[in-house]
């Protein structure tokens, strides 16, 4: 069976519902209105993971990087910068059991919830702490891998955040970023007015991101567009279903997940997002 992302959240529906509310407040209202079927929701998440195509597609690209030979597997200190509900932090903890994984975020509710989850999941190598990625951090040359997934669109000065990541990394350390791109072309008219209120910007252009990273002293290892035709189509259909009915979304999600998997197999000439893996140059200060 395909190992879908986020099955551990079956026991932590509250934090999952809160993350849906950040995408769209209507989703949170729908989820709370159907709280009487929470048992069925738990079973569903146990089977299919987080039932949102965006989470699944981002995890597909990230898992591919983690499984590749592009990364030094002997990583010791890893930071998930902007860890949110901790999904990628837990994945890192499971993938690198000998490393110390830190999830950093500004949301204290999420940090507290994630600390509880890590303890109950038995992930002794995972910890969570407050982190503002645009503030000066005293852990210079500390981490050998920094992960930042769909966070830069939420901050005012993303170039300062990237500079902070550079300073946090050891020489030859890695940085993985996933971020939406601007000027997104939609398939369905439903999304012409789609936006998230907590976004400071629609996204960052792939070329602009690459240029900033190069100027800082990073070498680009991988840079690819994500959420191409198959990813975009499956994501849009998923959110149309979610806006109409959680039950309808639940029925269609497994089929849309299969469609979404083609996003990795297809060379995307266009895409809603971009995934970049870079390495800090060994001569950098």
Secondary structure, DSSP 8 states (H G I E B T S, - for coil): ----TTGGGGG-HHHHHHHHHHH-HHHHHHHHHTGGGHHHHHHHHHHH-S--HHHHHHHHHHHHHHHSSSS-S---EEEEET-TTSHHHHHHHHH-TTSEEEEEES-HHHHHHHHHHHHHHT-TTEEEEE--TTS--S-TT-EEEEEEES-GGGSS-HHHHHHHHHHHEEEEEEEEEEEE-SS---SSGGGTT---TT-SSS---HHHHHHHHHHHTEEEEEEEEES-HHHHHHHHHHHHHHHH-HHHHHHHHHHHHHHHTHHHHS--SS-SEEEEEEEE-TT--
